[in-house]
Amino acid sequence: MRRRGRLLTAGLAALAASGLAACADGTPSADLFVVERSGPNPGADLVMRVSDGGFVRCNGGPERQFTSEQLIDARAITRELNGKPDDGEPGLVDTTPRLPPRPGSQLTYVVRAERGTVRFADNSQPIPEELQELQALVRALAQDACGLER
């Protein structure tokens, strides 16, 4: 019984230490969206997770910080994706969940946000301005924050 008591005490001590570490580090920021980009060209395939804390993770690599201006853009895109359901305002996940690619497409995107998923290609028509902004932000974050070629 003493061994069990020592194990329980050790387990509680480890749990308390991990809890204190979590308090010191803070809670991870919520994800704004996750983008899966794919295409036939080298460097086209990408999985990007963008968090509300101003960090991005590319292809499972380490979190990397990005600029305040890019965070403002990411939050605006997130609002456009999700809409304002409490106010009856639909988002792109409601109005444009899938835009098929046209012949010659080089990149396809799957964007997962809190309220749903949007699928589109680089040459989908008509492509909303917000999705063009998302494409530009994904490219900038991939190059600037993650150090990728594209």
Residue, then its C-alpha position, 0 to 999 in steps of 0.5 A: m500500500r505504501r508503494r501505491g501511495r508513493l506512486l499516487t503522490a508522485g503522480l499528483a506532483a507531476l500533474a501539479a507541476s504540469g499545471l503550473a507550467a501550463c499556467a506560466d506558459g498560458t493557454p494556446s491560442a485558438d486556430l483561426f483556420v487551417v489551409e491545405r494547399s496542393g498542386p502538381n508543382p514542387g513546393a505546392d503542397l502545404v498544410m498551414r495552421v494559423s492561430d489567433g496568437g499570431f503564430v503559424r505552423c507549416n507542414g507540421g513544423p515549429e510555430r513561427q510568429f508573423t506580423s501584426e498586419q498579417l494577423i489583422d488580415a487573418r482575423a478579417i478573413t476568418r470573419e468572412l469565412n465564418g460570417k456572423p450566424d447570431d446576426g443571420e449573416p452567412g459566411l463563405v462556408d455557407t455561401t461558397p463552400r465549393l468552387p470547382p477548378r477550371p482547366g489549367s488549375q495549378l493550386t487547390y485549397v481546402v480551408r477549414a474554419e470554425r463553422g465549416t470548410v471552403r474548397f476552391a482552386d486558384n482559377s475558380q470562377p467567380i472567386p470572391e475577393e476574400l478568397q483571393e486575399l486568403q491565397a495572398l496571405v497563405r503565400a506570404l506566411a509560407q514564404d515570410a514566416c515559414g521560409l518556404e519557396r512558395 
